[in-house]
Amino acid sequence: MAKKSVRPLTQEEISKLLKIVEEARENDLTLYRKAKAILMRNQGKTLSEIASELGVTKQNVSYILKQFERDGIDGLLMKKR
């Protein structure tokens, strides 16, 4: 099975994601997990490692990565309704 990966992040994206992680840690756990998952994947962590560290399923991590690939950082910020 091919390893799912996030496209290489730009320095600007890394900076934005780090800011989101810092700001969302206390007040938006979902957004924190999404940003952290993308950063961890960019560092070469496996889906299992990310899921374990963030307390979510591998399927959830996969969904987050697909959402980011499709919609970028703005897609992470949109509220689901």
N, C-alpha and C positions, 0 to 999 in steps of 0.2 A: 504494500500500500504506500502510495506517495505521501511524503511528509507535507502536511499543510503548513504554509508559511505566509507570513505577512510580507508584502512587498517591502523592500528597504525603505525605511523612514527617512524623511529629510530632517535636517537639524531643526528646522522650524516646527515640524510635527512633533519631534521629540520634546522640544521646549514646551509646546502647548500641552502635550500629554503629561509632562512632569508637573506643570502648573495645575492641571486638572486633578492629578493625584493628590497634590498638596492641599488644594482647596476643598476637595470633595471627601477627604478622609473622614471628617467628623460629621458631615451633614448629608451626604448622598452616597451611601455604600454601593449602590448599583453603578453609578457613574465612576466611582473609585475603582471598582472591580474591572469595569470595561477598559479604562485607560491603563490600569496596571497590567491587565492581560496582554494588551497590545505591546506595551513596553517589554514585558517578559519574553514574548514571542520573538520580538526583534533582537533580544539578547540570546536567542537560540534555545530557550526552554521548551520542553515538550508540552503537549496538551495535558498530559497526566501531571506533570510537575506544576503547571500553572493552576490546574483545577484543584490540586491538593493544597497548594499554598493559599488560594483564594476561597476555598471552601465551597466550590461549585462543581458541577459535572463537566466531563470532557465535552459533552454535547453543547453545554452552555458556552464553553470557551470557543468551540468551533463556530457557533452562531455569532458570537461577538466579533471574531476575526472576519467572518463573511460580511457582517454588517459594516465593519470598518472598510473593507475592500470596496464595497458597493457605494457607501455614502460618505466615507471620510470622517474626520473628526466631528463635523457638523451633524452627521447621522447619530453619533453617540450622544450628542446633547439634546436631541429631540426626545420629547416625552411620548411614550406609547399610549394611545387612547383607543 
